[in-house]
Amino acid sequence: MSPSTSQHPRLRPACTCFIIPSAVLRRYAADAGTSTATRQALQNTAQETERLRGLREAQRVAGLRDVDRLVPAAAGAKPLVPSQHLYDCASRKALPGKPVPKPTGDYKQVFDTTAKVTEFYLKVLGRNSVDNKGFDLNSSLHYGVAYDNAFWNGAQMVYGDGDGQLFTKMFLSPDVIGHELTHGVTQNESALRYEGESGALNESLSDVFGTVFNQWLNNWDVTEPRGWLVGAGIIAKPYQAKGFTCLRDMVTPSAKHCLSPQPELYSQLDPSADVHDNSGVPNKAFALFARALGGQAWGMALLVWYDVATNRTLRSDARMAEFAKLSVAAAKKRGGTKVQSACRAAWKAVGIKACAPPRDTPRHTRHATLQQHRRAFPKARPSNERGLDATRPISTP
């Protein structure tokens, strides 16, 4: 399904989205089992991540549009073919950095994987780059010193080299590249706000498309456990030896082998938590849906999610129930009642009914206060879930 166009484009606030949440960085910066140098690198990364988020929030509040970044093509213009440009930050934070005309080594790997993402978008989704108009893809490597993150800043990709003990180079996991570029897709489609449930959906869409891209790249079907891990390729060997295999696991979000465990049920959501935490619920719903259908996730399951992601009726402040309702409708349109039933069952399994609040219901009556939400949905986490509190001591799985 090709995304519909609109005569009245939405506001496109700057989008700076990271693969690793600040809470995880701070949690492991407090781990006494980590070297002093690594703990300092994690602390520095957390501070830089929060600084960049603050800039993003200031732009959002000011209502700024990214007209200088993502300029719509002129009416009737021929779609462009996306090209790539690579840059070397040389351990500094000035973007984009020095141009790299002939990519080799790390630059060649980023170039090749990014090219595969654009091929995936085109062949699987019928999409021409992140904006569906051939937007050029720029990537800057070696950002900062031992920077433990990767991010899409609304205009380009940025990769840190990691500290070497907890995280390695951020581009070594193909799903991370697919994840971050998909933030560019969301920026150009639903523009889901990066807060609350809409922010969790924003992160989940990137996890979904990033992991399915990795499955497509490796020709894995839905039964391959490695295909549902987020960030498996960026976990450094010392922490692999401790039993950590990934950042997140879409099949079992609360698993102890995750560096960043998540709630699995809607009743376990914390309205004050980071959007990366709460994305575990829609992540699990998609994994259940795809596995119920069987075969390859980039077939029916991903196309249903893409239909919703590009549905112009999906509000920028959408809650999970709204996304669920749209996905169930898209599933029926795509594959009939059997696919629809599988989609509805997946959402039910994570505690979400496939119905959304009426459009004419005032927002304040649909959104409970933090205290009301916590009373209604106590945190009854599964017994195998690692705590989400950044101050909780680290234990080996």
C-alpha positions as CSV (number, residue, x, y, z in Angstrom):
1,M,0.0,0.0,0.0
2,S,1.4,3.3,-1.0
3,P,1.0,6.1,1.6
4,S,-1.6,8.6,0.7
5,T,-0.7,12.2,0.1
6,S,-2.2,15.3,1.6
7,Q,-2.9,18.8,0.3
8,H,-2.2,20.1,3.8
9,P,1.1,18.5,5.1
10,R,1.5,18.0,8.8
11,L,4.0,19.9,10.9
12,R,7.3,18.0,10.9
13,P,9.1,18.9,14.1
14,A,12.7,17.9,14.4
15,C,13.0,14.2,15.2
16,T,16.0,13.1,17.3
17,C,15.5,9.4,18.2
18,F,18.0,7.1,19.8
19,I,18.5,3.4,19.9
20,I,19.5,3.2,23.5
21,P,17.5,5.1,26.2
22,S,19.1,7.3,28.8
23,A,17.8,5.1,31.6
24,V,19.8,2.1,30.3
25,L,23.0,4.2,30.0
26,R,22.7,5.5,33.5
27,R,21.8,2.1,34.9
28,Y,24.9,0.5,33.6
29,A,27.0,3.6,34.4
30,A,26.2,2.7,38.0
31,D,27.3,-1.0,37.6
32,A,30.3,-1.6,39.9
33,G,31.3,-4.5,37.6
34,T,32.1,-2.2,34.8
35,S,35.4,-0.4,34.3
36,T,35.8,3.2,35.3
37,A,36.4,4.2,31.7
38,T,33.3,2.5,30.5
39,R,31.2,4.0,33.3
40,Q,32.4,7.4,32.4
41,A,31.6,6.8,28.7
42,L,28.1,5.7,29.6
43,Q,27.6,8.8,31.8
44,N,28.9,11.1,29.1
45,T,26.6,9.4,26.5
46,A,23.6,9.8,28.8
47,Q,24.4,13.5,29.2
48,E,24.8,14.1,25.5
49,T,21.6,12.1,24.7
50,E,19.6,14.2,27.1
51,R,21.1,17.4,25.7
52,L,20.0,16.4,22.2
53,R,16.6,15.5,23.5
54,G,16.3,18.8,25.1
55,L,17.0,20.6,21.8
56,R,14.4,18.4,20.2
57,E,11.8,19.3,22.8
58,A,12.5,23.0,22.5
59,Q,11.9,22.8,18.8
60,R,8.7,20.9,19.3
61,V,7.4,23.4,21.8
62,A,8.3,26.3,19.5
63,G,6.4,24.6,16.7
64,L,9.3,24.6,14.3
65,R,9.0,22.9,11.0
66,D,11.8,21.0,9.3
67,V,11.3,22.8,6.0
68,D,15.0,23.2,5.6
69,R,15.5,19.4,6.0
70,L,12.7,17.6,4.3
71,V,11.5,19.7,1.4
72,P,8.5,18.3,-0.5
73,A,9.1,17.6,-4.2
74,A,7.5,20.0,-6.6
75,A,4.1,18.9,-8.0
76,G,4.6,16.6,-11.0
77,A,8.4,16.2,-10.3
78,K,9.9,12.8,-11.1
79,P,10.7,10.8,-8.0
80,L,14.4,10.9,-7.2
81,V,16.6,7.9,-6.5
82,P,18.2,8.2,-3.0
83,S,21.9,8.6,-2.9
84,Q,24.2,8.2,0.0
85,H,26.8,10.5,1.6
86,L,29.2,9.4,4.4
87,Y,31.1,11.6,6.9
88,D,33.7,11.2,9.5
89,C,33.2,13.1,12.8
90,A,36.7,12.1,13.9
91,S,35.5,11.7,17.5
92,R,34.0,15.2,17.6
93,K,30.3,16.2,17.8
94,A,30.1,18.7,14.9
95,L,27.8,17.3,12.2
96,P,28.0,16.1,9.6
97,G,31.8,15.9,9.7
98,K,34.4,15.5,7.0
99,P,33.1,13.9,3.7
100,V,34.3,10.4,2.9
101,P,34.4,10.1,-0.9
102,K,35.4,6.5,-1.2
103,P,34.0,4.4,1.6
104,T,36.1,1.5,2.9
105,G,36.1,-0.5,6.2
106,D,33.5,0.9,8.6
107,Y,32.2,3.3,6.0
108,K,31.7,0.6,3.4
109,Q,29.7,-1.5,5.9
110,V,27.4,1.4,6.7
111,F,27.0,2.2,3.0
112,D,26.2,-1.4,2.1
113,T,23.7,-1.9,5.0
114,T,22.0,1.5,4.3
115,A,21.7,0.5,0.6
116,K,20.0,-2.7,1.7
117,V,17.5,-0.8,3.8
118,T,16.5,1.4,0.8
119,E,16.2,-1.8,-1.2
120,F,14.0,-3.4,1.5
121,Y,11.8,-0.3,1.6
122,L,11.4,-0.4,-2.2
123,K,11.0,-4.1,-2.8
124,V,8.9,-5.0,0.3
125,L,7.0,-1.7,0.9
126,G,7.1,0.0,-2.5
127,R,8.7,3.0,-0.7
128,N,11.3,5.4,-2.1
129,S,13.5,6.3,0.9
130,V,12.3,7.7,4.2
131,D,10.1,10.3,2.6
132,N,8.9,8.2,-0.3
133,K,10.4,10.9,-2.6
134,G,14.0,9.7,-2.8
135,F,15.4,11.6,0.1
136,D,19.2,11.3,0.2
137,L,20.6,9.4,3.2
138,N,23.6,10.8,5.0
139,S,25.5,8.9,7.7
140,S,28.1,10.3,10.1
141,L,30.5,7.8,11.8
142,H,32.8,8.1,14.8
143,Y,30.6,10.6,16.6
144,G,32.1,11.7,20.0
145,V,34.5,9.7,22.1
146,A,33.3,6.2,23.0
147,Y,29.8,7.4,22.3
148,D,27.3,4.6,23.2
149,N,24.4,5.5,20.9
150,A,23.1,5.9,17.4
151,F,20.4,8.3,16.4
152,W,18.4,9.8,13.6
153,N,18.3,13.6,14.0
154,G,15.6,14.4,11.5
155,A,18.0,14.8,8.6
156,Q,20.7,12.1,8.9
157,M,22.0,9.0,10.7
158,V,24.7,9.4,13.4
159,Y,26.8,6.5,14.8
160,G,29.0,6.3,17.9
161,D,31.8,3.8,18.3
162,G,30.7,2.4,21.7
163,D,32.9,2.0,24.7
164,G,34.1,-1.5,23.8
165,Q,33.0,-3.2,27.0
166,L,29.2,-2.8,27.1
167,F,28.5,-1.6,23.6
168,T,30.5,-1.9,20.4
169,K,30.2,0.1,17.2
170,M,26.6,1.1,16.7
171,F,26.3,0.1,13.0
172,L,27.3,-3.5,13.5
173,S,23.7,-4.6,14.0
174,P,21.7,-4.2,10.8
175,D,18.4,-3.9,12.7
176,V,19.8,-0.7,14.4
177,I,20.3,0.9,11.0
178,G,16.8,-0.2,9.9
179,H,15.4,1.0,13.2
180,E,16.8,4.5,13.1
181,L,16.0,5.1,9.4
182,T,12.4,4.1,10.1
183,H,12.2,7.0,12.5
184,G,12.5,9.0,9.3
185,V,9.6,7.2,7.8
186,T,7.4,7.9,10.9
187,Q,8.5,11.5,10.8
188,N,7.2,11.8,7.3
189,E,4.0,9.8,7.8
190,S,2.1,9.9,11.2
191,A,4.7,12.1,12.9
192,L,3.9,10.2,16.2
193,R,4.8,12.4,19.1
194,Y,7.8,11.2,21.0
195,E,6.1,10.9,24.4
196,G,3.5,8.7,26.2
197,E,1.8,6.0,24.2
198,S,2.4,7.6,20.9
199,G,6.1,7.7,21.6
200,A,6.0,4.0,22.5
201,L,4.3,3.3,19.2
202,N,7.0,5.4,17.4
203,E,9.7,3.4,19.0
204,S,7.9,0.1,18.4
205,L,7.5,0.9,14.7
206,S,11.2,1.3,14.4
207,D,11.8,-2.0,16.3
208,V,9.3,-3.8,14.1
209,F,10.7,-2.5,10.8
210,G,14.3,-2.8,12.0
211,T,14.0,-6.5,13.1
212,V,12.0,-7.5,10.0
213,F,14.6,-5.8,7.9
214,N,17.2,-8.0,9.6
215,Q,15.0,-11.1,9.0
216,W,14.7,-10.2,5.3
217,L,18.5,-9.6,5.1
218,N,19.2,-13.0,6.5
219,N,16.2,-14.8,5.0
220,W,15.0,-15.9,8.4
221,D,11.3,-16.9,8.9
222,V,9.3,-16.0,12.0
223,T,10.5,-19.1,13.9
224,E,14.1,-17.9,14.1
225,P,14.7,-16.4,17.6
226,R,17.6,-14.2,16.5
227,G,15.2,-12.4,14.1
228,W,13.3,-10.9,17.0
229,L,16.3,-9.4,18.9
230,V,16.9,-5.7,18.8
231,G,20.6,-4.6,18.9
232,A,22.1,-8.1,19.2
233,G,25.1,-7.0,17.1
234,I,26.1,-4.1,19.3
235,I,26.5,-5.9,22.6
236,A,30.2,-6.2,23.4
237,K,31.8,-9.5,24.3
238,P,32.3,-8.8,28.1
239,Y,28.5,-8.3,28.5
240,Q,27.8,-11.2,26.2
241,A,29.8,-13.3,28.6
242,K,27.4,-12.2,31.4
243,G,24.5,-13.6,29.4
244,F,23.1,-10.5,27.7
245,T,22.2,-11.1,24.1
246,C,20.4,-7.9,23.0
247,L,18.9,-4.6,24.0
248,R,15.3,-5.8,23.6
249,D,13.5,-9.1,22.6
250,M,10.2,-8.6,20.8
251,V,8.9,-12.1,21.6
252,T,9.7,-11.9,25.3
253,P,10.3,-8.2,26.2
254,S,10.8,-8.9,29.9
255,A,13.5,-11.6,29.4
256,K,16.6,-11.4,31.6
257,H,18.9,-11.6,28.6
258,C,17.8,-8.1,27.6
259,L,19.9,-5.1,28.6
260,S,16.7,-3.1,28.5
261,P,13.8,-5.3,29.7
262,Q,10.3,-4.1,29.0
263,P,6.7,-4.7,30.2
264,E,4.7,-7.2,28.1
265,L,1.2,-6.3,29.1
266,Y,-0.7,-3.0,28.8
267,S,-1.6,-3.2,32.4
268,Q,2.1,-3.0,33.3
269,L,2.7,0.3,31.4
270,D,4.2,3.1,33.4
271,P,3.0,6.4,32.0
272,S,6.2,8.1,33.4
273,A,8.6,5.6,31.8
274,D,10.8,6.1,28.8
275,V,9.1,5.5,25.4
276,H,11.6,2.7,24.8
277,D,10.3,0.8,27.8
278,N,6.6,0.9,27.0
279,S,7.2,-0.1,23.3
280,G,7.5,-3.7,24.5
281,V,3.7,-4.0,24.5
282,P,3.1,-3.3,20.8
283,N,6.4,-5.1,20.0
284,K,5.1,-8.3,21.5
285,A,1.7,-7.8,19.7
286,F,3.4,-7.6,16.3
287,A,5.7,-10.6,17.1
288,L,2.6,-12.7,18.1
289,F,0.7,-11.6,15.0
290,A,3.6,-12.5,12.6
291,R,4.3,-15.8,14.3
292,A,0.6,-16.8,14.2
293,L,0.6,-16.2,10.4
294,G,3.9,-18.1,10.0
295,G,6.3,-17.8,7.1
296,Q,8.1,-14.6,6.6
297,A,7.2,-11.5,8.6
298,W,7.9,-9.1,5.7
299,G,4.9,-10.6,3.9
300,M,1.4,-10.1,5.3
301,A,2.3,-9.1,8.9
302,L,4.6,-6.2,8.0
303,L,2.4,-4.9,5.3
304,V,-0.5,-4.6,7.7
305,W,1.7,-2.6,10.1
306,Y,2.9,-0.4,7.2
307,D,-0.7,0.2,6.2
308,V,-1.4,1.6,9.7
309,A,1.9,3.5,9.8
310,T,1.0,5.3,6.6
311,N,-2.7,5.7,7.3
312,R,-3.4,9.4,7.4
313,T,-6.1,8.9,10.0
314,L,-3.5,7.7,12.6
315,R,-3.2,10.7,14.9
316,S,0.1,12.0,16.0
317,D,-1.0,11.5,19.6
318,A,-2.4,8.0,19.0
319,R,-2.8,5.6,21.9
320,M,-2.2,1.9,21.5
321,A,-5.9,1.1,21.3
322,E,-6.2,3.3,18.3
323,F,-3.3,1.7,16.5
324,A,-4.7,-1.8,17.4
325,K,-8.1,-0.9,15.9
326,L,-6.5,0.4,12.7
327,S,-4.3,-2.7,12.4
328,V,-7.3,-5.1,12.8
329,A,-9.1,-3.2,10.0
330,A,-6.0,-3.3,7.8
331,A,-5.6,-7.0,8.5
332,K,-9.1,-7.7,7.3
333,K,-8.5,-5.6,4.2
334,R,-5.2,-7.3,3.4
335,G,-6.0,-10.9,4.2
336,G,-9.6,-11.4,5.2
337,T,-11.1,-12.7,8.5
338,K,-8.4,-15.2,9.2
339,V,-5.6,-12.6,9.2
340,Q,-7.9,-10.2,11.1
341,S,-8.6,-12.8,13.8
342,A,-4.9,-13.4,14.2
343,C,-4.3,-9.6,14.6
344,R,-7.1,-9.2,17.1
345,A,-5.8,-12.1,19.1
346,A,-2.3,-10.7,19.3
347,W,-3.5,-7.4,20.7
348,K,-5.8,-9.2,23.1
349,A,-2.8,-11.3,24.4
350,V,-1.1,-8.1,25.5
351,G,-4.2,-6.7,27.1
352,I,-5.5,-4.3,24.4
353,K,-8.9,-4.5,22.9
354,A,-9.0,-3.5,19.3
355,C,-11.1,-0.4,19.7
356,A,-10.2,3.2,20.1
357,P,-11.9,6.1,22.0
358,P,-14.5,8.0,20.0
359,R,-13.0,10.9,18.0
360,D,-15.4,13.4,19.6
361,T,-14.4,12.5,23.1
362,P,-12.5,15.4,24.8
363,R,-8.9,14.5,25.3
364,H,-8.9,15.1,29.0
365,T,-11.6,12.5,29.6
366,R,-9.6,9.9,27.6
367,H,-6.3,10.4,29.4
368,A,-6.2,9.4,33.0
369,T,-3.9,11.3,35.3
370,L,-0.7,9.5,36.4
371,Q,-2.2,8.6,39.8
372,Q,-5.4,7.3,38.2
373,H,-3.5,5.2,35.7
374,R,-1.3,3.7,38.4
375,R,-4.3,2.8,40.5
376,A,-6.1,1.3,37.5
377,F,-3.0,-0.6,36.2
378,P,-0.8,-1.8,39.1
379,K,2.7,-3.0,38.0
380,A,2.2,-6.7,38.3
381,R,5.3,-7.7,36.3
382,P,6.1,-11.2,35.2
383,S,8.4,-13.1,37.6
384,N,11.2,-13.2,35.0
385,E,11.2,-9.5,34.3
386,R,14.2,-7.4,35.2
387,G,13.3,-4.2,36.9
388,L,13.0,-1.0,34.9
389,D,14.3,1.2,37.7
390,A,17.7,2.7,36.7
391,T,18.7,2.6,40.4
392,R,18.2,-1.1,40.8
393,P,21.4,-3.2,41.1
394,I,22.6,-5.1,38.1
395,S,22.5,-8.8,38.2
396,T,23.7,-11.4,35.7
397,P,20.9,-13.3,33.9
